[in-house]
Amino acid sequence: MTDNARQDTPVTDTVPAGPSLAGGKGWQRAEAGYAAARVVEQVLTFSMIALILAGSLFVSGAGEGALVFAAGVPLLVLVVALIHTRALLQRMGYRLVEDGIQFRTGVLWQRELMIPFSRIQHLARRQGPVERLWGLSSLLIYTAGASSADCTIPGLSPVRAEALEHTILQRMRTETGGENHLP
């Protein structure tokens, strides 16, 4: 089998199926709650920016026009961020293939990466406060020599994140002939 054929062939595994990504071929997308979590994070972020700008201008004695500007710019940026989030969620996804995991993301700057199981150093699960509120978590994938995660798969249910982590660990052991030091 050629490398290209291997990379394009999704593998059936023990990870509970999540929502499928448009384009099929085994691509899995984030859970439905991930969109709401992203929107809440963006609204909170841009609201804080607007409040800080407006407060600064108010204290400095700026006129009404400056206050409207201070509130309007973050609001406009928020609308653009929400449109970007919708487009991102239509593109972002992951799939397990025979010899690794593929992840794709990005709207304007699209990124697709393939991480072979043999290159994965360790895995971690993360759950921030907004993710926790929506019952979501992220799986972080580290490869040898990296000081930060090479790939973060966001928007997974905790059950799906744990199952995906377990499946990847099993596949890593299989690929190294059981000699891996992983738990």
C-alpha positions in Angstrom: 0.0 0.0 0.0 1.4 3.4 -0.9 1.8 6.2 1.7 -0.9 8.3 0.1 -3.4 5.4 0.1 -2.6 4.7 3.8 -3.2 8.4 4.7 -6.5 8.5 2.9 -7.9 5.3 4.4 -9.8 5.9 7.7 -9.5 3.2 10.3 -12.4 1.8 12.3 -11.5 2.1 16.0 -13.0 2.1 19.4 -13.5 5.9 19.6 -17.2 6.7 19.8 -18.3 8.4 16.6 -18.9 12.1 16.9 -20.5 14.4 14.3 -19.1 13.8 10.8 -17.3 16.4 8.9 -18.5 17.4 5.4 -16.5 15.5 2.8 -16.8 12.2 4.7 -14.0 9.6 4.6 -14.0 9.2 8.4 -13.4 12.9 9.3 -14.8 13.7 12.8 -15.8 17.2 13.9 -16.1 18.9 17.3 -19.2 18.3 19.4 -22.1 20.6 18.9 -21.5 22.4 22.2 -18.0 23.5 20.9 -19.6 26.2 18.8 -21.5 27.6 21.8 -18.3 27.5 24.0 -16.3 29.4 21.3 -19.1 32.0 21.0 -19.1 32.5 24.8 -15.3 32.9 24.9 -15.4 35.4 22.1 -18.3 37.4 23.6 -16.5 37.6 27.0 -13.2 38.5 25.4 -14.5 41.3 23.2 -16.9 42.6 25.9 -13.9 43.0 28.2 -11.9 44.8 25.5 -14.9 47.1 24.9 -15.3 47.8 28.6 -11.6 48.5 29.1 -11.5 50.9 26.1 -14.7 52.7 27.1 -13.5 53.0 30.7 -10.2 54.4 29.7 -11.8 56.9 27.4 -14.4 57.9 30.0 -11.7 58.4 32.6 -9.6 60.5 30.2 -12.7 62.7 29.4 -13.1 61.7 25.8 -16.3 62.7 24.1 -19.3 60.5 23.1 -17.9 59.8 19.7 -14.8 58.1 21.2 -17.0 56.0 23.5 -19.1 54.8 20.6 -16.0 54.0 18.7 -14.6 52.1 21.8 -17.7 50.0 21.9 -18.3 49.7 18.2 -14.9 48.4 17.1 -14.9 45.3 19.4 -18.5 44.6 18.4 -17.5 44.7 14.7 -14.5 42.4 15.5 -16.8 40.1 17.4 -19.1 39.7 14.4 -16.1 38.9 12.1 -14.9 36.4 14.8 -18.3 34.7 14.9 -18.4 34.4 11.1 -14.9 32.9 11.2 -15.9 30.4 13.9 -18.7 29.1 11.8 -16.4 28.6 8.8 -13.7 27.1 11.0 -16.2 24.5 12.5 -17.2 23.4 9.0 -13.5 22.7 8.2 -11.9 21.6 11.4 -11.7 17.8 12.1 -9.6 14.8 12.8 -9.5 11.2 11.7 -7.5 8.1 12.6 -5.7 6.4 9.6 -3.6 3.2 9.5 -0.4 4.7 10.7 -1.4 8.0 12.5 -3.8 10.7 13.1 -4.7 13.5 10.7 -6.0 16.9 11.8 -7.1 19.8 9.7 -8.1 23.3 10.7 -8.0 26.9 9.5 -10.1 29.1 7.2 -7.8 31.6 5.6 -4.6 29.8 6.6 -5.5 26.2 6.3 -3.4 23.6 8.0 -3.6 19.8 7.6 -1.1 17.7 9.5 -0.5 14.0 9.7 1.2 12.7 12.9 2.4 9.2 12.7 1.8 7.1 15.9 5.6 6.4 16.0 6.3 10.1 16.5 3.9 10.8 19.3 5.7 11.3 22.6 2.8 11.8 24.9 -0.9 12.9 25.1 -2.7 15.1 27.5 -6.4 16.1 28.0 -7.3 19.7 28.9 -10.5 21.3 30.1 -10.8 25.0 30.6 -13.6 26.7 32.5 -15.8 27.4 29.4 -15.2 23.9 28.0 -16.1 22.4 31.4 -19.3 24.4 31.4 -20.3 22.8 28.1 -19.0 19.3 29.0 -16.1 19.5 26.5 -12.3 18.8 26.6 -9.4 18.9 24.3 -6.8 16.3 23.4 -3.2 17.6 23.1 -0.7 15.6 21.1 3.0 16.1 21.7 5.8 14.7 19.5 9.4 14.2 20.4 11.4 17.4 20.8 8.4 19.7 21.1 7.9 21.9 24.1 4.3 22.5 23.4 1.5 20.5 21.8 2.0 19.9 18.1 -1.7 19.3 17.7 -4.7 20.2 19.9 -8.0 18.6 19.0 -10.7 20.7 20.7 -14.4 20.2 21.2 -14.4 16.6 22.3 -16.7 15.1 24.9 -14.7 13.9 27.9 -15.7 10.3 27.0 -14.6 10.8 23.3 -11.3 12.5 24.4 -10.5 9.6 26.7 -11.4 6.9 24.2 -9.3 8.7 21.5 -6.4 9.0 23.9 -6.7 5.2 24.7 -7.0 4.3 21.0 -3.9 6.3 20.1 -1.9 4.8 23.0 -2.9 1.3 21.9 -1.9 2.0 18.3 1.4 3.5 19.6 2.1 0.2 21.5 1.2 -1.9 18.4 3.5 0.2 16.2 6.4 -0.1 18.6 5.9 -3.9 19.2 4.8 -3.3 22.8 8.2 -1.9 23.8 6.8 1.6 24.5 7.1 3.0 28.0 3.6 4.4 27.9 1.0 3.3 30.5 
